[in-house]
Amino acid sequence: MVAPLTIAVTGIAIIPKRAERALLDVEISATGFSRAFISAEVQLSCRRLEDILRKISPANDSQLARESATIAHWSMTSLKTTSHLPTDQYGTVLKNAQRVYSTSVSFDIRIRDFSKLGTFASQVSTLPYTLIHSVRWALTSTTRQAYESKLRAMAAEDALERAKDYAKALGLTAVWPVEVKEAQWGSHDPNAVMKVQEKAMDMRRPVSDSDPAFADLFFEPEEVTMSTRIDCKFEAE
């Protein structure tokens, strides 16, 4: 009796969804010879940004307050200060070099209301020592969890169809699974089996006759792709 043929395939599932959050990575930083001065300047800009964030964040934990607020969530790191002595191209400290201090604070801001995003980003970009490093589209954790089961099922169905195609091409009719393994996508989380492709945001300023430098930014949202894959082995005869 001839042993069944083993067929190893990878099943893939992809679901695109409209973005639900805009993630802003904001840094407030300054560099100078006076530690006290740059720390004070950075803290001042931090307080101004915090004031802006509090005004557009949920007033309480009620569903109505959360749904009507521009901001879904925000957090900030503690003040970080480093220093160094200037060196030449060979790493040698310059003669009579004065110590240089750098102070920074980072903000993680998640925008719910996209219609207010341009105005908010414009306000932030005008704060002293403030830089928006990146803006990305993302989904909520609730949405990602809701689609995990569907993605797994889709990936399994895809793997089965691939195995049947190979079996048919080889003149085999009966196909059955013998092994299923969730494949890793190279995520930072070693247990992650679903990949969410967050896309960078298209950010550009409109032309303005009055003051183009401070006009509201325009944003073009994109779909966020959820995907997963599984490695499967089938036997066929």
Secondary structure per residue as TSV (DSSP state, phi and psi in degrees):
chain	resnum	aa	ss	phi	psi
A	1	M	-	360.0	131.3
A	2	V	-	-76.5	132.7
A	3	A	-	-68.4	147.4
A	4	P	-	-59.8	149.9
A	5	L	E	-80.5	133.5
A	6	T	E	-91.8	129.6
A	7	I	E	-119.9	118.7
A	8	A	E	-105.4	123.6
A	9	V	E	-137.0	166.3
A	10	T	E	-117.5	123.9
A	11	G	E	-93.8	135.8
A	12	I	E	-124.7	139.2
A	13	A	E	-132.8	135.3
A	14	I	E	-135.1	129.9
A	15	I	E	-130.8	116.4
A	16	P	E	-88.3	141.4
A	17	K	E	-137.8	150.7
A	18	R	E	-66.8	137.1
A	19	A	-	-58.4	143.8
A	20	E	-	-113.0	-18.5
A	21	R	E	-139.3	149.2
A	22	A	E	-111.6	123.6
A	23	L	E	-102.0	120.6
A	24	L	E	-108.4	128.3
A	25	D	E	-104.5	104.3
A	26	V	E	-113.2	136.1
A	27	E	E	-125.7	135.7
A	28	I	E	-114.1	117.8
A	29	S	E	-148.1	154.1
A	30	A	E	-149.8	152.7
A	31	T	E	-132.0	138.5
A	32	G	E	-175.4	-178.5
A	33	F	S	-86.5	-17.5
A	34	S	-	-107.1	112.7
A	35	R	H	-62.6	-42.7
A	36	A	H	-63.3	-41.3
A	37	F	H	-66.6	-50.3
A	38	I	H	-68.2	-33.3
A	39	S	H	-64.2	-42.4
A	40	A	H	-64.6	-40.4
A	41	E	H	-66.6	-43.7
A	42	V	H	-64.6	-43.9
A	43	Q	H	-63.1	-35.1
A	44	L	H	-64.5	-45.3
A	45	S	H	-66.0	-35.5
A	46	C	H	-60.9	-44.6
A	47	R	H	-64.4	-37.2
A	48	R	H	-66.5	-41.4
A	49	L	H	-68.1	-40.5
A	50	E	H	-60.1	-40.1
A	51	D	H	-61.2	-43.2
A	52	I	H	-63.0	-45.1
A	53	L	H	-64.3	-41.7
A	54	R	H	-64.3	-34.3
A	55	K	H	-68.7	-26.5
A	56	I	T	-114.5	12.5
A	57	S	S	-93.9	162.6
A	58	P	-	-56.1	134.8
A	59	A	S	-71.9	-26.5
A	60	N	S	-153.3	-171.7
A	61	D	S	-90.9	8.2
A	62	S	S	-71.0	155.2
A	63	Q	H	-62.9	-39.1
A	64	L	H	-62.1	-43.5
A	65	A	H	-64.9	-41.1
A	66	R	H	-66.1	-40.0
A	67	E	H	-75.8	-21.8
A	68	S	H	-95.7	-6.8
A	69	A	-	-87.5	148.6
A	70	T	S	-70.5	-40.8
A	71	I	E	-93.8	132.9
A	72	A	E	-88.7	-36.7
A	73	H	E	-167.3	148.5
A	74	W	E	-151.1	152.8
A	75	S	E	-149.4	163.5
A	76	M	E	-141.8	153.4
A	77	T	-	-86.0	169.6
A	78	S	-	-77.1	162.8
A	79	L	-	-64.5	128.3
A	80	K	E	-118.3	127.3
A	81	T	E	-126.1	131.8
A	82	T	E	-128.7	166.2
A	83	S	E	-148.3	158.6
A	84	H	E	-158.8	161.3
A	85	L	-	-99.7	130.7
A	86	P	-	-58.5	140.2
A	87	T	B	-126.8	166.0
A	88	D	-	-85.8	-172.8
A	89	Q	T	-66.4	-14.9
A	90	Y	T	-98.6	1.9
A	91	G	S	88.4	8.8
A	92	T	-	-88.1	131.2
A	93	V	B	-62.6	132.3
A	94	L	-	-67.0	148.5
A	95	K	T	-64.8	134.7
A	96	N	T	58.9	26.8
A	97	A	-	-65.5	138.9
A	98	Q	-	-100.1	136.8
A	99	R	-	-63.4	136.7
A	100	V	E	-108.4	132.1
A	101	Y	E	-109.6	145.1
A	102	S	E	-131.1	131.1
A	103	T	E	-127.5	138.6
A	104	S	E	-150.4	155.5
A	105	V	E	-140.4	137.4
A	106	S	E	-112.4	143.5
A	107	F	E	-119.5	136.5
A	108	D	E	-109.6	111.9
A	109	I	E	-121.3	130.4
A	110	R	E	-118.3	114.7
A	111	I	E	-93.5	131.0
A	112	R	S	-95.3	-43.9
A	113	D	-	-91.8	101.0
A	114	F	G	-65.8	-25.2
A	115	S	G	-67.5	-21.5
A	116	K	G	-99.3	-1.4
A	117	L	H	-63.8	-43.9
A	118	G	H	-61.5	-45.1
A	119	T	H	-63.3	-43.3
A	120	F	H	-63.5	-47.2
A	121	A	H	-61.8	-36.5
A	122	S	H	-65.7	-41.6
A	123	Q	H	-61.1	-45.6
A	124	V	H	-64.0	-41.5
A	125	S	H	-67.1	-17.1
A	126	T	T	-92.1	-7.3
A	127	L	S	-71.4	139.5
A	128	P	T	-59.8	140.1
A	129	Y	T	64.8	17.6
A	130	T	E	-110.0	135.0
A	131	L	E	-135.6	130.2
A	132	I	E	-88.8	105.0
A	133	H	E	-69.7	-43.5
A	134	S	E	-156.5	154.2
A	135	V	E	-134.6	125.5
A	136	R	E	-130.9	149.9
A	137	W	E	-86.7	145.9
A	138	A	E	-152.9	170.8
A	139	L	-	-109.9	161.1
A	140	T	-	-77.5	158.1
A	141	S	H	-63.7	-31.4
A	142	T	H	-62.4	-44.0
A	143	T	H	-65.7	-44.0
A	144	R	H	-60.0	-44.3
A	145	Q	H	-66.2	-34.5
A	146	A	H	-66.0	-26.4
A	147	Y	H	-100.8	-3.1
A	148	E	H	-59.4	-46.1
A	149	S	H	-64.9	-42.4
A	150	K	H	-64.0	-39.7
A	151	L	H	-63.8	-43.2
A	152	R	H	-60.9	-43.9
A	153	A	H	-63.6	-42.4
A	154	M	H	-63.2	-40.3
A	155	A	H	-66.0	-39.7
A	156	A	H	-65.1	-42.4
A	157	E	H	-63.8	-38.7
A	158	D	H	-64.9	-41.8
A	159	A	H	-62.7	-42.5
A	160	L	H	-63.4	-43.9
A	161	E	H	-62.3	-39.0
A	162	R	H	-63.8	-44.2
A	163	A	H	-62.9	-41.2
A	164	K	H	-63.6	-37.6
A	165	D	H	-62.0	-44.8
A	166	Y	H	-65.7	-42.3
A	167	A	H	-63.1	-43.9
A	168	K	H	-61.2	-41.9
A	169	A	H	-63.5	-26.4
A	170	L	T	-98.4	7.2
A	171	G	T	80.4	20.2
A	172	L	-	-103.2	148.5
A	173	T	-	-116.5	-32.9
A	174	A	-	-97.9	127.1
A	175	V	E	-131.7	130.8
A	176	W	E	-142.9	147.3
A	177	P	E	-78.5	145.8
A	178	V	E	-126.5	-16.2
A	179	E	E	-157.6	137.0
A	180	V	E	-132.7	129.7
A	181	K	E	-136.6	125.7
A	182	E	E	-69.7	126.4
A	183	A	-	-88.4	148.8
A	184	Q	-	-89.9	146.2
A	185	W	-	-101.8	11.5
A	186	G	-	77.2	26.1
A	187	S	-	-72.6	159.5
A	188	H	S	-66.1	-25.7
A	189	D	S	-88.0	114.4
A	190	P	T	-63.3	-17.2
A	191	N	T	-96.8	0.8
A	192	A	-	-72.0	133.5
A	193	V	-	-125.2	1.1
A	194	M	E	-123.6	134.1
A	195	K	E	-106.7	132.6
A	196	V	E	-114.0	117.6
A	197	Q	E	-88.8	100.8
A	198	E	-	-83.1	131.3
A	199	K	-	-103.5	142.2
A	200	A	B	-67.7	148.3
A	201	M	-	-88.4	142.8
A	202	D	E	-78.9	109.9
A	203	M	E	-122.5	121.4
A	204	R	E	-150.2	152.0
A	205	R	-	-91.6	140.7
A	206	P	-	-79.3	162.0
A	207	V	-	-78.2	131.4
A	208	S	-	-132.6	130.8
A	209	D	S	-72.5	-25.7
A	210	S	S	-82.7	-62.3
A	211	D	-	-151.3	84.4
A	212	P	G	-61.8	-26.0
A	213	A	G	-67.8	-27.6
A	214	F	G	-118.1	14.4
A	215	A	S	-70.1	155.9
A	216	D	-	-61.5	145.5
A	217	L	-	-80.2	148.4
A	218	F	E	-104.9	141.0
A	219	F	E	-127.8	142.4
A	220	E	E	-115.4	101.9
A	221	P	-	-65.3	152.9
A	222	E	-	-126.8	165.5
A	223	E	E	-73.7	148.3
A	224	V	E	-104.7	131.3
A	225	T	E	-98.7	124.3
A	226	M	E	-100.2	136.6
A	227	S	E	-151.1	157.7
A	228	T	E	-152.6	168.3
A	229	R	E	-150.4	155.2
A	230	I	E	-135.1	143.4
A	231	D	E	-96.7	125.5
A	232	C	E	-127.9	151.0
A	233	K	E	-121.8	133.3
A	234	F	E	-122.9	158.4
A	235	E	E	-117.3	146.7
A	236	A	E	-142.5	150.5
A	237	E	-	-154.4	360.0
